[in-house]
Amino acid sequence: MTTLQLGLLYGGTTLLFLFSGMPIAFALGTVATLFMLGFMPHASLDTIAQNVYEEMASITLLTIPLFILKGAAIGKSRAGRDLYSALHIWLHKVPGGLGIAVTLACGLFAAMAGSSAATCSAIGSSAIPEMRARGYSARLATGLVAAGGTLGILLPPSITLILYAVAAEQSLGRLFLAGIGPGVLLVLLFSLYGMFRYRLEHRRARAHADAGGASARILQVDRYTMAERFAAIPRVLPFLVLLIGVMLALYGGFATPSETAGLGAVLALVLIALVYGAWRLSDLKPIFVSTLSEATMLMIIIGMSLLYSYVMSYLHISQSSAEWIVGLQLSRWVLFFAVAVLVVILGFFLPPVSIILMTAPIILPPLKAEGFDLIWFGVVMSVIMEMGLIHPPVGLNIFVINKIAPDIKLGDIVWGTLPFVFLIMIAVLILCVAPEIATWLPDHFMGEAVRR
């Protein structure tokens, strides 16, 4: 059997198992095992556990469960609600300020928790009812929270960037820094759209009321005194200290990424104990159970994805695919566009974790050969994969929103997220035109890297 036929069979079998409804980790593991049985020496079956262990025995991957623990500690506290409330109090006079507050809260919370689902749940559970009570449409309210939650896979400590650092053999510190600029760009785009959409809905509500229709709640405006504004600061100050402290430890050269992850987890537990009194076993048990559940699930997916990639490499499928792509002699931006479309299509069915580990051996060599900066591409790839979190059929954030706001129709949530899908596309175009948005910070703090 030729490599082409073997590759087509490998890909077709993978799609068959994925569409069968089997969990992703078991689907990838089953496909890898079947092809080891059929096309590799039978002795290789005896080394499955060893191969998975060796692939996962990375000090970088150690950061994942520790960052998950940090995120669980923050997510199980009232930090999300306090963060959102404090920002709303300071931005209430700005037209659409509530939407801006939600977007900023999502960005800051994502930077502390490192999880899209946790960000949507923590911010959305309090923000969506507040926005709807003030007349924001269900579509705008859910769209803002779902889109803001996608920042969890981009802003450090992003698990997606951790895995990309392993797959692409790139500096995790540089990747974390490179994710900040694009993250700020997306926060700006989401906030501007929220302001524009709010003004539009406000004018429609005003016109409806002037025409004799029912008075709209969107005309409600909050009032806060300066004393109330300053009183809100202590609610979020400890968590900003946590965020800044972790970043200083990592980029100040005081700790390695794995040590920083451990430091962040310990500090998060200490802060929720001091600020919210969550120190009893009954308070900590949900945090540890959530961490154990999420970390186990994620590490199984990572292990099976790495085994899948190992088999693909052993059978020369990934190498041949990369050579074939290089042989097409596509212009660099046509190649980039083709890769971007592939990532978008895979985002319909697979989570970012699997996309990175399955595609990296195939797409990175041609991109590197064309002179693309792999740090820049890792960040752009993460931005592209954000779309997969807010469009069906996978759309993890859509279903998280549907769970915390069951009174809102799933169709309204989907329609509410679509404008943000287009905003993410615009962000990708901006990053292609101005790559310095991603590369300036790592170059400034860690020195310029070789671009090839």
C-alpha positions as CSV (number, residue, x, y, z in Angstrom):
1,M,0.0,0.0,0.0
2,T,1.4,3.4,-1.0
3,T,1.8,6.2,1.5
4,L,-1.0,8.1,-0.2
5,Q,-3.4,5.2,0.1
6,L,-2.3,4.7,3.7
7,G,-2.8,8.4,4.6
8,L,-6.3,8.4,3.0
9,L,-7.2,5.3,4.9
10,Y,-5.9,6.7,8.1
11,G,-7.8,10.0,7.7
12,G,-11.0,8.2,6.6
13,T,-10.9,5.8,9.5
14,T,-10.4,8.7,11.9
15,L,-13.4,10.6,10.5
16,L,-15.5,7.4,10.8
17,F,-14.7,6.9,14.5
18,L,-15.2,10.6,15.2
19,F,-18.6,10.7,13.6
20,S,-19.6,7.5,15.4
21,G,-20.0,9.6,18.5
22,M,-17.1,8.0,20.3
23,P,-15.3,10.3,22.7
24,I,-12.4,12.1,20.9
25,A,-9.6,10.6,23.1
26,F,-10.9,7.0,22.6
27,A,-11.5,7.5,18.9
28,L,-7.9,8.7,18.3
29,G,-6.5,6.0,20.5
30,T,-8.5,3.3,18.8
31,V,-7.4,4.4,15.3
32,A,-3.8,4.6,16.3
33,T,-4.0,1.1,17.9
34,L,-5.7,-0.4,14.9
35,F,-3.0,0.9,12.5
36,M,-0.3,-0.2,14.8
37,L,-1.8,-3.7,14.7
38,G,-2.2,-3.7,10.9
39,F,0.8,-1.8,9.6
40,M,3.5,-1.8,12.3
41,P,5.4,-4.6,13.9
42,H,3.3,-6.5,16.4
43,A,5.9,-5.8,19.1
44,S,5.0,-2.1,18.9
45,L,1.7,-2.9,20.6
46,D,3.7,-3.8,23.7
47,T,5.1,-0.3,23.8
48,I,1.8,1.7,23.6
49,A,1.9,2.6,27.3
50,Q,5.6,3.4,27.1
51,N,5.1,5.6,24.0
52,V,2.3,7.5,25.6
53,Y,4.3,8.0,28.8
54,E,7.4,9.2,26.9
55,E,5.4,11.6,24.8
56,M,3.7,13.1,27.9
57,A,6.9,13.1,30.0
58,S,7.4,16.8,29.3
59,I,8.1,19.4,32.0
60,T,6.0,21.8,30.0
61,L,2.9,19.6,30.2
62,L,3.3,19.6,33.9
63,T,2.0,23.1,33.9
64,I,-1.4,22.1,32.6
65,P,-2.9,20.4,35.7
66,L,-1.4,23.2,37.9
67,F,-2.9,26.0,35.8
68,I,-6.2,24.0,35.8
69,L,-6.1,24.0,39.6
70,K,-5.4,27.8,39.6
71,G,-8.3,28.3,37.3
72,A,-10.7,26.1,39.3
73,A,-9.8,27.9,42.5
74,I,-10.6,31.3,40.8
75,G,-13.7,29.9,39.0
76,K,-15.3,28.4,42.1
77,S,-15.0,31.7,44.0
78,R,-17.0,34.9,43.5
79,A,-14.1,36.5,41.7
80,G,-15.9,36.6,38.3
81,R,-18.9,38.3,39.7
82,D,-16.8,40.8,41.7
83,L,-14.6,41.6,38.8
84,Y,-17.6,42.2,36.5
85,S,-19.4,44.3,39.1
86,A,-16.4,46.5,39.8
87,L,-15.8,47.2,36.1
88,H,-19.5,48.0,35.6
89,I,-19.5,50.5,38.4
90,W,-16.6,52.3,36.8
91,L,-17.9,52.2,33.2
92,H,-21.6,52.7,33.8
93,K,-21.6,56.2,32.2
94,V,-20.1,55.0,29.0
95,P,-22.8,54.2,26.3
96,G,-22.7,50.4,26.2
97,G,-20.4,50.4,29.2
98,L,-22.0,47.3,30.6
99,G,-21.0,45.3,27.5
100,I,-17.5,46.8,27.8
101,A,-17.3,45.8,31.4
102,V,-18.4,42.2,30.5
103,T,-15.7,42.0,27.8
104,L,-12.9,43.4,30.0
105,A,-14.0,41.1,32.9
106,C,-13.8,38.1,30.5
107,G,-10.3,39.1,29.4
108,L,-9.0,39.6,32.9
109,F,-10.7,36.5,34.2
110,A,-9.4,34.4,31.3
111,A,-5.9,35.6,32.1
112,M,-6.3,34.4,35.7
113,A,-8.2,31.1,35.0
114,G,-6.9,30.1,31.6
115,S,-10.1,28.4,30.7
116,S,-12.8,29.5,28.2
117,A,-15.6,27.4,29.8
118,A,-14.7,28.7,33.3
119,T,-14.7,32.3,32.0
120,C,-18.1,31.9,30.3
121,S,-19.6,30.3,33.4
122,A,-18.1,32.6,36.0
123,I,-18.8,35.9,34.2
124,G,-22.0,34.9,32.3
125,S,-23.8,33.6,35.4
126,S,-24.0,37.1,36.8
127,A,-23.5,39.3,33.7
128,I,-26.2,37.8,31.4
129,P,-29.1,38.4,33.9
130,E,-27.7,41.9,34.6
131,M,-27.5,42.8,30.9
132,R,-31.0,41.5,30.1
133,A,-32.4,43.3,33.1
134,R,-31.1,46.5,31.6
135,G,-32.6,45.8,28.2
136,Y,-29.7,44.2,26.3
137,S,-31.1,41.7,23.8
138,A,-30.5,38.0,24.6
139,R,-28.4,37.7,21.5
140,L,-26.0,40.6,22.4
141,A,-25.7,39.5,26.0
142,T,-24.9,35.9,25.2
143,G,-22.7,36.8,22.3
144,L,-20.5,39.1,24.4
145,V,-20.0,36.5,27.1
146,A,-19.4,33.6,24.7
147,A,-16.9,35.7,22.6
148,G,-15.2,37.0,25.7
149,G,-14.8,33.4,26.9
150,T,-12.7,32.5,23.9
151,L,-9.9,34.7,25.2
152,G,-9.2,31.8,27.6
153,I,-7.3,29.9,25.0
154,L,-5.2,32.9,23.9
155,L,-4.3,34.9,27.0
156,P,-1.7,33.4,29.3
157,P,-1.8,30.9,31.0
158,S,-3.3,29.4,27.8
159,I,-3.4,25.6,27.8
160,T,-3.6,25.8,24.0
161,L,-0.4,27.7,23.8
162,I,1.3,25.3,26.2
163,L,0.5,22.4,23.9
164,Y,1.6,24.4,20.8
165,A,4.9,25.0,22.6
166,V,5.3,21.3,23.0
167,A,4.2,20.4,19.5
168,A,6.2,23.1,17.7
169,E,9.2,23.0,20.1
170,Q,8.9,26.7,20.7
171,S,9.5,28.9,23.9
172,L,6.5,28.9,26.1
173,G,7.5,32.2,27.6
174,R,7.6,33.8,24.1
175,L,4.2,32.3,23.2
176,F,2.6,33.7,26.4
177,L,3.9,37.2,25.7
178,A,2.9,36.9,22.1
179,G,-0.7,36.2,23.1
180,I,-1.2,39.4,25.0
181,G,-1.2,41.8,22.1
182,P,-3.8,39.8,20.0
183,G,-5.8,39.3,23.2
184,V,-6.0,43.1,23.7
185,L,-6.9,43.5,20.0
186,L,-9.8,41.1,20.4
187,V,-11.0,42.8,23.6
188,L,-11.0,46.1,21.7
189,L,-12.9,44.7,18.7
190,F,-15.5,43.0,21.0
191,S,-16.0,46.2,23.1
192,L,-16.4,48.4,20.0
193,Y,-19.0,46.1,18.6
194,G,-20.8,45.9,21.9
195,M,-21.0,49.7,22.0
196,F,-22.2,49.9,18.4
197,R,-24.8,47.2,18.9
198,Y,-26.0,48.8,22.2
199,R,-26.5,52.2,20.5
200,L,-28.4,50.5,17.7
201,E,-30.7,48.7,20.1
202,H,-31.0,51.8,22.3
203,R,-32.2,53.9,19.3
204,R,-34.7,51.2,18.2
205,A,-36.1,50.9,21.8
206,R,-36.4,54.7,22.0
207,A,-38.2,54.9,18.6
208,H,-40.5,52.1,19.7
209,A,-41.3,53.9,22.9
210,D,-41.9,57.3,21.1
211,A,-44.2,55.6,18.7
212,G,-46.4,54.5,21.6
213,G,-45.0,51.1,22.2
214,A,-44.2,49.6,25.5
215,S,-41.4,51.3,27.4
216,A,-38.1,49.4,27.0
217,R,-35.9,48.4,29.9
218,I,-32.9,49.3,27.7
219,L,-33.4,53.0,28.7
220,Q,-32.5,52.2,32.3
221,V,-29.3,53.9,33.4
222,D,-27.5,53.1,36.7
223,R,-26.0,55.8,39.0
224,Y,-23.0,55.2,41.2
225,T,-21.2,57.7,43.5
226,M,-17.5,58.1,43.6
227,A,-17.4,56.5,47.0
228,E,-19.1,53.4,45.6
229,R,-16.6,53.3,42.7
230,F,-13.6,53.2,45.1
231,A,-15.4,50.8,47.4
232,A,-15.5,48.3,44.5
233,I,-11.7,48.3,43.9
234,P,-10.7,46.0,46.9
235,R,-13.0,43.3,45.5
236,V,-10.6,42.7,42.5
237,L,-7.3,44.0,43.8
238,P,-6.1,40.7,45.3
239,F,-6.7,38.9,42.0
240,L,-4.9,41.6,40.0
241,V,-2.0,41.1,42.4
242,L,-2.2,37.4,41.6
243,L,-2.1,38.0,37.9
244,I,0.7,40.5,38.0
245,G,2.7,38.4,40.5
246,V,2.6,35.3,38.3
247,M,3.6,37.2,35.2
248,L,6.5,38.8,37.1
249,A,7.7,35.5,38.4
250,L,7.7,34.0,34.9
251,Y,9.2,37.0,32.9
252,G,11.4,38.3,35.7
253,G,13.4,35.1,35.5
254,F,12.4,34.1,39.1
255,A,10.7,30.9,38.1
256,T,10.3,28.4,35.2
257,P,6.9,28.0,33.6
258,S,6.1,24.8,35.7
259,E,7.2,26.6,38.9
260,T,5.1,29.6,37.9
261,A,2.1,27.3,37.5
262,G,2.6,25.8,40.9
263,L,3.1,29.3,42.4
264,G,-0.1,30.5,40.8
265,A,-2.1,27.5,42.0
266,V,-0.9,28.0,45.6
267,L,-1.5,31.8,45.5
268,A,-5.0,31.3,44.1
269,L,-5.9,28.9,47.0
270,V,-4.5,31.3,49.5
271,L,-6.4,34.2,48.1
272,I,-9.8,32.5,48.0
273,A,-9.1,31.4,51.6
274,L,-8.3,35.0,52.7
275,V,-10.8,36.9,50.6
276,Y,-13.8,34.5,50.5
277,G,-13.1,32.3,53.5
278,A,-12.9,29.2,51.4
279,W,-10.5,27.1,53.4
280,R,-12.7,24.3,54.8
281,L,-12.6,20.9,53.2
282,S,-16.2,21.4,52.0
283,D,-15.0,24.5,50.2
284,L,-11.9,23.0,48.7
285,K,-13.4,19.6,47.7
286,P,-15.3,21.0,44.6
287,I,-12.1,22.7,43.5
288,F,-10.0,19.6,43.7
289,V,-12.7,17.4,42.2
290,S,-13.1,19.8,39.3
291,T,-9.4,20.0,38.8
292,L,-9.0,16.2,38.8
293,S,-11.9,15.7,36.4
294,E,-10.8,18.3,33.9
295,A,-7.1,17.6,34.1
296,T,-7.6,13.8,33.7
297,M,-9.9,14.3,30.7
298,L,-7.5,16.7,29.1
299,M,-4.4,14.6,29.7
300,I,-6.1,11.5,28.2
301,I,-6.9,13.5,25.1
302,I,-3.3,14.8,24.9
303,G,-1.9,11.3,25.4
304,M,-4.1,9.7,22.7
305,S,-3.4,12.6,20.3
306,L,0.3,12.2,20.8
307,L,0.0,8.5,20.2
308,Y,-2.0,9.3,17.1
309,S,0.7,11.6,15.8
310,Y,3.4,9.1,16.7
311,V,1.7,6.4,14.5
312,M,1.2,9.0,11.7
313,S,4.9,9.8,11.8
314,Y,6.0,6.2,12.0
315,L,4.0,5.4,8.9
316,H,5.5,8.5,7.2
317,I,2.1,10.0,6.6
318,S,2.9,13.4,8.2
319,Q,6.3,13.6,6.5
320,S,4.9,12.8,3.1
321,S,2.0,15.2,3.6
322,A,4.4,18.0,4.5
323,E,6.6,17.2,1.5
324,W,3.6,17.2,-0.8
325,I,2.5,20.6,0.5
326,V,6.0,22.0,0.0
327,G,6.1,20.4,-3.5
328,L,3.0,22.4,-4.5
329,Q,5.1,25.5,-4.4
330,L,2.2,27.7,-3.2
331,S,2.9,31.3,-2.4
332,R,3.3,31.9,1.3
333,W,-0.1,33.6,1.8
334,V,-2.0,31.0,-0.3
335,L,-0.4,28.4,1.9
336,F,-1.3,30.3,5.0
337,F,-4.9,30.7,3.8
338,A,-5.2,26.9,3.1
339,V,-3.9,26.1,6.5
340,A,-6.3,28.6,8.1
341,V,-9.2,27.0,6.3
342,L,-8.1,23.6,7.4
343,V,-8.0,24.7,11.0
344,V,-11.5,26.3,10.7
345,I,-12.9,23.1,9.2
346,L,-11.3,20.9,11.9
347,G,-12.8,23.3,14.5
348,F,-16.2,22.1,13.5
349,F,-15.5,18.7,15.0
350,L,-12.4,18.8,17.2
351,P,-11.2,20.8,20.3
352,P,-8.1,23.0,20.0
353,V,-6.0,20.4,21.9
354,S,-6.5,17.7,19.2
355,I,-6.2,20.1,16.3
356,I,-2.8,21.3,17.4
357,L,-1.3,17.8,18.2
358,M,-2.8,16.2,15.0
359,T,-1.9,18.9,12.5
360,A,1.4,20.3,13.8
361,P,3.7,17.6,12.2
362,I,2.0,18.3,8.8
363,I,1.5,22.1,8.6
364,L,4.5,23.5,10.6
365,P,7.3,22.3,8.3
366,P,5.9,23.9,5.2
367,L,5.1,27.1,7.1
368,K,8.6,27.3,8.5
369,A,10.0,26.6,5.0
370,E,8.1,29.7,3.7
371,G,9.6,31.9,6.4
372,F,6.7,32.2,8.8
373,D,7.5,33.0,12.4
374,L,6.2,29.9,14.3
375,I,5.6,32.0,17.5
376,W,3.4,34.4,15.5
377,F,1.7,31.5,13.8
378,G,1.0,29.8,17.1
379,V,-0.9,32.8,18.3
380,V,-2.8,33.3,15.0
381,M,-3.7,29.6,15.0
382,S,-5.1,30.0,18.5
383,V,-7.1,33.1,17.4
384,I,-8.5,31.0,14.5
385,M,-9.4,28.2,16.8
386,E,-11.4,30.6,19.0
387,M,-14.0,30.6,16.2
388,G,-14.5,26.9,16.9
389,L,-15.6,27.7,20.4
390,I,-18.5,29.9,19.3
391,H,-19.8,28.2,16.1
392,P,-21.7,24.9,15.8
393,P,-21.6,22.0,15.8
394,V,-19.0,21.8,18.6
395,G,-19.2,25.4,19.9
396,L,-18.2,24.6,23.5
397,N,-19.0,28.2,24.8
398,I,-22.4,28.1,23.1
399,F,-23.4,25.1,25.2
400,V,-21.9,26.6,28.4
401,I,-24.0,29.7,27.9
402,N,-27.1,27.5,27.2
403,K,-26.5,25.7,30.5
404,I,-26.2,28.9,32.6
405,A,-29.0,30.7,30.8
406,P,-31.5,27.9,29.9
407,D,-34.3,30.4,29.4
408,I,-32.6,31.7,26.2
409,K,-33.1,29.7,23.1
410,L,-30.1,27.9,21.6
411,G,-30.8,29.5,18.3
412,D,-30.6,33.0,19.8
413,I,-27.2,32.2,21.3
414,V,-25.9,30.9,18.0
415,W,-27.1,34.0,16.1
416,G,-25.6,36.2,18.9
417,T,-22.2,34.7,18.5
418,L,-22.0,35.0,14.6
419,P,-20.9,38.7,14.5
420,F,-18.0,37.8,16.8
421,V,-16.9,35.0,14.5
422,F,-16.5,37.7,11.8
423,L,-14.7,40.0,14.3
424,I,-12.2,37.2,14.9
425,M,-11.7,36.9,11.2
426,I,-10.9,40.6,11.0
427,A,-8.5,40.2,13.9
428,V,-6.6,37.5,11.9
429,L,-6.4,39.8,8.9
430,I,-5.0,42.6,11.1
431,L,-2.4,40.2,12.6
432,C,-1.3,39.2,9.1
433,V,-0.9,42.9,8.1
434,A,0.7,43.9,11.4
435,P,2.4,40.8,12.9
436,E,4.2,43.1,15.3
437,I,1.1,43.1,17.4
438,A,2.1,39.6,18.4
439,T,5.8,39.7,18.1
440,W,6.7,43.0,19.7
441,L,6.4,42.0,23.3
442,P,8.4,38.8,23.2
443,D,11.1,40.5,21.1
444,H,11.2,43.5,23.5
445,F,11.5,41.4,26.7
446,M,13.3,38.3,25.5
447,G,15.3,39.6,22.6
448,E,14.6,39.1,18.9
449,A,14.2,35.6,17.7
450,V,15.4,34.0,14.5
451,R,12.4,34.2,12.1
452,R,13.2,31.0,10.2
